[in-house]
Amino acid sequence: MKLKNLIGKLDVLEVKGSVECDICGVQIDSRQIGAGELFVAVKGTVADGHGYIGKAVEKGAAAVLCEVMPDVTDMNVTYVRVKNTEQSVGLVATTFYGNPTERLKLIGVTGTNGKTTIATVLYEMFRWMGYKAGLLSTVANYVDGEMIPTEHTTPDPITLNALLARMVEAGCEYVFMEVSSHSVVQNRIGGLTFAGGLFTNITRDHLDYHKTFDNYIKAKKQFFDNLPATAFAITNADDKNGLVMVQNTRAQVKTCSVHSPADFKAKIVECHFEGMYLEMNGKEVGVQFIGKFNVSNLLAVYGAAVMLGMDEREVLVALSAMKPVNGRFEALRSPSGFTAIVDYAHTPDALDNVLTAIHGVLNGKGDVITVCGAGGNRDKGKRPLMAREAVRQSDRVIVTSDNPRFEEPQDIINDMLAGLDDEAMKKVVAIVDRRQAIKTACMMAKAGDVILVAGKGHEDYQDVKGVKYHFDDKEEIRACF
């Protein structure tokens, strides 16, 4: 593509060189640059791409998009200056890859909890109904049936548009995508056209990045503010910020609720560890999911499918065939009669939801033993809150390591225990080694009890000092069985 066409949508401040040059790729990582490509110098949270312009030119970059012109320029390279490269890179990427979202129905799912479940179930459901579909999620990306590993909830704009272009080539009609608050603030979704947006809920998370809860709310709301008038927005009316999210959107607003009148409404008729019977908009359906929080998730799925024009009855039939997402409230039955639940819950609210769901099924007929930790180099303020939540709804709590990253595991555990008084501490034991913590919980459990192993869910590793060691909660539990 000609450079002049690639930068056509940008507010260009200055150009050095010819815009008639051909561009065969776009990169924001100088290590990935190839001959004839455009290097976009982005001021990131860790490094400033402007410091790598020289390296990109050495490796064969044909053009550079920057905010500050370098002191030394190469006469064979074109330099384009704009006010904000972070805002520009999405527009450049979507132009280079042929505006893929103009040929796809892209649905974005945002919120603190439930994004992965909703996006994945929608993807599985539409494929079950015979459509080609794509998925962009925390667990994995899928181009129809082909799995592509993922490192971030929302990839960078270039990776994202390359994936969307592959989905177009594969004949996908629908794409379901988790939209993180980071991706909104960092303009990773800039240039994309959404057909719909779903809001799950919002509770304390990522304050290490956003600094305040108000900033976090604004980041989520910005996604809905930017939806086009042709899109729909489905919000969870049971969340106190649910209607705040959509108050300035141009999209068609629909609500879902398990507590009050809404466009999409549901209630639990019956609940077991194998699943629930629900009444959804007046019709009964059996599902293989558990817990009130999953009712909210399935309502969002149901609402999105209906808004995309699917037949209501067919959607309910498809819902009954769907299985829980890997590492999201997965139940494993032990030979000795207790149940272990593996869940990704890593916020106080997520722990509350999962433990409430467990008590809803147990109905006082067994003990709850919770194994949980907190991630290193992340929001420290939620650590004592998580410990309190675990103690409030459990008979015994084992506080252990999660992904310590570059922190000492014992320091993280101490931060969690700092939130507990002497009475609460009577329920708690701290075991740094996660394997031993899980083993201890299994030794404590009696027939009819439930163990919740929270925090890692689908992850099959522990992140320690920059190295990912293999560790799978489900494997550990089965070994104990």
LINPEPE-V546435 format. One record per backbone hydrogen bond with DSSP energy under -0.5 kcal/mol. NH is the residue of the N-H (numbers start at 1). CO is the residue of the C=O. Records with the same first field share a line. If there is no record, write none. Layout:
NH: CO, CO
This chain:
3: 21
4: 19
5: 2
6: 2
7: 3
8: 5
10: 7
12: 10
13: 81
14: 81
16: 79
21: 18
23: 1
24: 36
27: 38
30: 28
32: 29
33: 29, 30
36: 60
37: 34
38: 25
39: 63
40: 27, 38
41: 39, 65
42: 40
44: 42, 47
49: 42, 47
51: 48
52: 49
53: 50
56: 52
57: 53
58: 54
59: 55
60: 57
61: 56
62: 37
63: 37
64: 78
65: 39
66: 64, 80
73: 71
77: 74
78: 62
79: 16
80: 64
81: 14
82: 66
83: 11
88: 84
89: 85
90: 86
91: 87
92: 88
93: 89
94: 90
95: 91
96: 92
97: 93
98: 95
99: 94
102: 99
103: 100
105: 173
106: 104
107: 105, 175
108: 196
109: 177
110: 108, 198
112: 201
118: 114
119: 115
120: 116
121: 117
122: 118
123: 119
124: 120
125: 121
126: 122
127: 123
128: 124
129: 125
130: 127
131: 126
134: 174
135: 142
136: 176
137: 140
141: 148
142: 135
143: 146
144: 133, 142
146: 143
147: 145
148: 141
160: 156
161: 157
162: 158
163: 159
164: 160
165: 161
166: 162
167: 163
168: 164
169: 165
170: 166
171: 168
172: 167
173: 132
174: 132
175: 105
176: 134
177: 107
178: 136
179: 109
180: 178
184: 180
185: 181
186: 182
187: 184
188: 183
189: 183
190: 187
192: 189
194: 192
195: 106
196: 106
197: 232
198: 108
199: 234
200: 110
209: 206
210: 206
211: 207
212: 210
216: 212
217: 213
218: 214
219: 215
220: 216
221: 217
222: 218
223: 219, 220
224: 220
225: 221
226: 222
227: 224
231: 228
232: 195
233: 252
234: 197
235: 233, 254
236: 199
237: 235, 256
238: 256
239: 236
242: 239
245: 241
246: 242
247: 244
249: 246
250: 227
252: 231
253: 251
254: 233
256: 235
257: 264
264: 255
266: 257
267: 279
269: 277
270: 277
272: 275
275: 272
276: 287
277: 270
278: 276, 285
279: 267
280: 278, 283
281: 265, 279
283: 280
285: 278
287: 276
288: 322
294: 291
295: 291
296: 292
297: 293
298: 294
299: 295
300: 296
301: 297
302: 298
303: 299
304: 300
305: 301
306: 302
307: 303
308: 304
309: 306
310: 305
315: 311
316: 312
317: 313
318: 314
319: 315
320: 316
321: 317, 318
322: 318, 319
328: 325
329: 327
330: 342
331: 329
332: 340
334: 338
337: 334
339: 449
340: 332
341: 451
342: 330
343: 341, 453
344: 327
351: 347
352: 348
353: 349
354: 350
355: 351
356: 352
357: 353
358: 354
359: 355
360: 356
361: 357, 358
362: 358
363: 359
365: 362
369: 450
370: 368, 396
371: 452
372: 370, 398
376: 403
378: 375
382: 379
383: 380
384: 380
385: 381
386: 382
387: 383
388: 384
389: 385
390: 386
391: 387
392: 388
393: 389
394: 391
395: 368
396: 368
397: 427
398: 370
399: 397, 429
400: 372
401: 432
402: 374
404: 402
405: 463
407: 404
411: 408
412: 408
413: 409
414: 410
415: 411
416: 412
417: 413
418: 414
419: 416
420: 417
425: 421
426: 422, 423
427: 424
428: 425
429: 397
431: 399, 429
434: 432
437: 433
438: 434
439: 435
440: 436
441: 437
442: 438
443: 439
444: 440
445: 441
448: 337
449: 446
450: 367
451: 339
452: 369
453: 341, 451
454: 371, 452
455: 343
457: 343
459: 456
462: 469
464: 462, 467
465: 405
467: 464
469: 462, 467
471: 460
473: 459
476: 472
477: 473
478: 474
479: 475
480: 476
481: 477
